[in-house]
Amino acid sequence: MTRQQAPVTPPVVLTIAGSDSGGGAGIQADLKTIEAGGGFGTSAITSVTAQHTRGVESTHLLPPTEIEAQCDAVTGDFDVAAVKTGMLATSEIVELVTEQVADLAAPAVVDPVMVATSGDRLLDEGAEAAYEALASEATLITPNADEATVLTGIEIESTADAERAGEQLVSEGVEAALIKGGHVSGEAVTDLLVTETGIEKISHPRVDTEATHGSGCMLSAAIATRLAHGDELSEAVRSGIDLLGQAVRYGIDVGEGPGTVHHMVTARNDAAREPTAEAVTGIVQQLVEADISPLVPEVGTNVVGATPHAETPTECAAVEGRIGRTLDGVAPTGGVRFGASSHVARFLLAAREYEPAFRFALNCRFDDDIQTALDSLDWAVGSYDRGNEPDPVKSEAERTMQWGATQAFEHVDEPPVAVFDRGDHGKEPITKILATDPATLVDRTTTLLDAVA
């Protein structure tokens, strides 16, 4: 029997940019990001670079007629829902792309690529002035601090400087400007979305890495893809920034240079959801068979598994309602679902800030017997005392877990695999066991069980 076709119709995104033979930036980064975001990526290549994680070896510009032919081929066949631009290199190409963008009835995101992350220049100095017309046709322009300085003449060393630069761009006819804060020093990265209606500050913790190759390309492609899906500008920008933060933290270690951002981070993370839930289910079954009732606290035990690139409790699978004691052992009160744990999931995520390899955790009771058992085992053990918890932290459960993980991990020689807190008024003493994989978590739990018995 001939099968019935069941096609899908994703929004089409056109990227007009240079090719990166190293795969981390340019057209390659754009297409990966667009497809990962649920769009269909099309392209018009402006230049071919011999490039890798250490820098740019050479650049070959395509004739403007060939760039125009590519754009015409795409727009003449596809219903383009959004366009983004990257490396344009010369004023002639910038002017050509300005005409193409003006002719498209679709949102456009302009990434004014001038210098590569490695420091190699990717734009002729004479082409800088040509960006003014292109920026005025765009829905959004996304310069980093250095690029914003070139475009406005304002030296950006602070958030206040970035605000002035963004306001100047908008006053000169730009619809919206996202001044990226990655090049501005500080523990947090603050990006500014500047429009005629005001300034929106978007801050997130800085990731300690030099593996940011392709970050600007990925961000602009992600925003363009969300605009193609119909998101409002602010929503699309926030979504793109969140995605980039995850892609930088879980970057890809390839090449002899610092590495590159992980363009497919959300797709890979989503693909790991079912295996993670199955792993948690398997752990629970083994713990029930082992009868861990001597370890179960009054609040019950929960088992949590984080997806490889988890950032929130909704990306952690856990037991709905926890594991409780029964007349003849222990049993889960519900199935496994994502977002079912708050306390243990938040602690696991906080612990991953210090040891990203940890993906599984559970909680059990803590008392003198557990203390004695832990002392007898050759484990790295950490602890925190809620009696010392600052009052502002106590008012927020999420901050409590972050504070507790900091106390347990920050001043030790090796990451602890068990962390206990002695509790506080209204807070039961608890031990958390951590592991990189399901088998190790089960082994550590049953080892502690045997030591207690």
C-alpha positions, 0 to 999 in steps of 0.5 A: 500500500502506498503511504499517505504523505503528511508534510509539515510547513515550518516558517522559512528563515533566510540567512544572508551571511558568510560561510564558516568552514569550521562550522561554529559561526556564519551560515553553518551556525545560522542553519543549525539554530534555525532548524533547532528552533523549528524553522526551515533554513535557507541561505545566501552566502556572501563570502567563503572563509577558511576558518576554525576555532583559532581564527580566520585563515582567508576570506573569498568574497562572492560577486554581488551578482551571485549573492543577488541570484541566491536571494532571488532564488530563495525569495522567488520560491519560498514564503520567507517569514523572517530574514537575518544578516551576518557577515556582509564584508563590503559596502557594495554587499551591504547596499545590495542586502539593504535592497533585498531586506527592503523588498521583503515583507518580513521581519529582519534581524541585522547582526552587524558582523565586523570582527570575529570572536578571534579578533579577525576583521570581517568588514571593510572600514569603508562599509561601516557607514553603509550599515545606517541604511540597512539598520533603518530597514531592520526590525532589530539590530544586534551589535555587541559593545565594540560594534555599537561603538563603531556605529555610534562613536560612543565608547561602551564601558558600562551599561549606561554607555550601552543605553546611550548607544542604543538610544542614539541608534533608535533616534537615527531611525533604527526600529529597535537595538539589542546592545549585547553586554558580553564584552562589558565586564562584570559578573552578570551579562546585561543585554539592553533592548532599546526601542522608542518606548523604552529600554528593557534590561535582560541580565543573566550570570556570566559563564566562565568560558572563552568558547563563544565562537558563533554566539552572535550568529546564533543569537540573531538566528534564534531571534529571527526564527522566533519572529518567523513563528510570530513572537513579539519582539521582546518575547523573541529576544528573551527567548534567544538570550535564554537559548544562547546562555544555555548554548554557551554554558554547554558549549562544544569542545572541538578544535584546538581553540576555545571551542564553540557554542552549542547550536543544537543544545535545546534539541539535544536536551529535549531528545534526552527527556524520555531516556532521563525519565526512564532512568529515574523509573529504573532507579525507583524500581531498584530502590523499592526492590532493595527496600530503602525504608531505613533511609526514607525521611518523614517527608519521603524520598524523591529521585531526580534526574536532570537532562544533560543540559538542564537549567530549571526544575521543569527539565528534571524528571522526578517521582510525583509525590515521592517514595514513602514507607509502607507496611512491607517496604517502600513504594512511590506514590505516583509516576515519574514526570518532569517538574515533579520535584522542587527541593531535590531538583533545585539542589541538584541544579545548584550542585551542577554549577560546581560539578556539571557531570552530576545528573541524578540525586535523591534525598534521605534522612539524616541523624546520628546513625547516618552521620556514623555511616557516612563517616565510615565510607570513603566518600567526599561528604559536604554539609551546610547548617541552616542555622547559619542561613541569612534571613534574606535567603530563607525567604526564597526556597530556590536561594536556599538550595543555591546557598546550601550548595555553595556552602557544601561545594565551595571550600572542598578539594573534590565534589561531595557525593553526599551532602547533609544539613541538620535542619532547622525549626520546621525543617527536617534534617536531610541528606542528598546523594548525588551521582553522574549516572543511575547505576552509581546513584543506586550503588551509593544509596544501597551502600549507605543502606548497608552501612546504616544496617 
